[in-house]
Amino acid sequence: MISNSRRLLSLTTAIVLATTAIATAAPSEELIAAAKKEGMLTTIALPHDWCGYGDVIASFKAKYPEIQVNELNPDAGSADEIEAIKANKDNKGPQAPDVIDVGLAFGPQAKKDGLLQPYKVSTWDEIPDNVKDAEGYWYGDYYGVMSFFVNKDLVTNSPKDWADLLKPEYAGQVALAGDPRASNQAILGVLAAGLSTGAKDGKEAGEAGLKYFADLNKAGNFVPVIGKAGTLAQGATPIVIAWDYNALGWAKTLNGNPPTEVVVPEKGVLAGVYVQGISAYAPHPNAAKLWMEHLYSDDGQLGWLKGFCHPIRFNAMAKANKIPKDLLDALPPPAAYEKATFPTLEDVDANKAAVTGGWDKVVGANVK
């Protein structure tokens, strides 16, 4: 069951699990040498305006200039990343991803399917136990809450809650930031809508979310276009349902043209965790491990925070006073997050099955 006992209490408490003292370990010289010898790292589905990835990738390149970063399909969804591993099992060429960054539900399934290899970064103990595989096959990296990204040139009255989006004034304006049949962000957007109706567990909330979007579609308010900064600025999708860190990043990119607003809804405030993993068939396994060390270092974690994401080591770093005040001030106020809940892995799985299996039949909108 999804319960407020698993709520995100504030920016300073983050995921509520005890962590150990700040880690000081670093990648070994042997790992660095082996990664440099491989000379390449292949990533997938990492848009530069998602979670600050542009700067995170740039800092990795600056730290290890001997390693070329080959970026595949930046706009892919979690399911696409999994399929890319499957499709390139026997391919050591540039189309085979070394690493993936996927929604929580995709990590355990990828492990079960034999698509990941284990690796525990040097800061492993500071990753909360409830968002990592005990054997190191997948591990949480960052999280945020579902929000509404609004083009204020076209939307005079910003919606404050999910129920508002059903109003006639938002006809032809509301979009998801992904295809709900493949994108983790969109799949969890449906879950958040379902939670706002009072539905409880993952299956119930997923089905309620499908009904919500069916009603939104019938009302003529839903736009079957994948929403992003460009579509919002162009007016194709004046309201985009997206993670708060994406919305805040897009707002920064647009720089007031058009003016925008990021709204955390009053109900159905869903917090979502993404996870990292290394492909079992990675052509550059050492570069992949070094990439993970970079992501989970202080610099990597602060890089995500600069991109408006809450890094998974937030608790330990906050306790050690390693988080600059200006980064905290750039986020919505803590009160906006007080009602947020983290669904269990079981709830995420049940919702994913309900949404991906029922979207075409219940909603019938071909998002692309």
Secondary structure, DSSP 8 states (H G I E B T S, - for coil): ---GGGB---TTT-S-S---S-------HHHHHHHHHH-EEEEES--TTSTTHHHHHHHHHHH-TTSEEEEE-TT--HHHHHHHHHHTTT--STTS-SEEEEETTHHHHHHHTT-EE----TTGGGS-GGGB-TTSS-EEEEEEEEEEEEETTT-SS---SGGGGGSGGGTT-EEESS-TTT-HHHHHHHHHHHHHTT--SHHHHHHHHHHHHHHHHHTT-B--S---HHHHHHTS-SEEEEEHHHHHHHHHHHTTSS-EEEE--SS--BEEEEEEEEETT-SSHHHHHHHHHHHTSHHHHHHHHHTT-EETTHHHHHHTT-S-HHHHHTS--GGGGTT-B---HHHHHHHHHHHHHHHHHHT-----
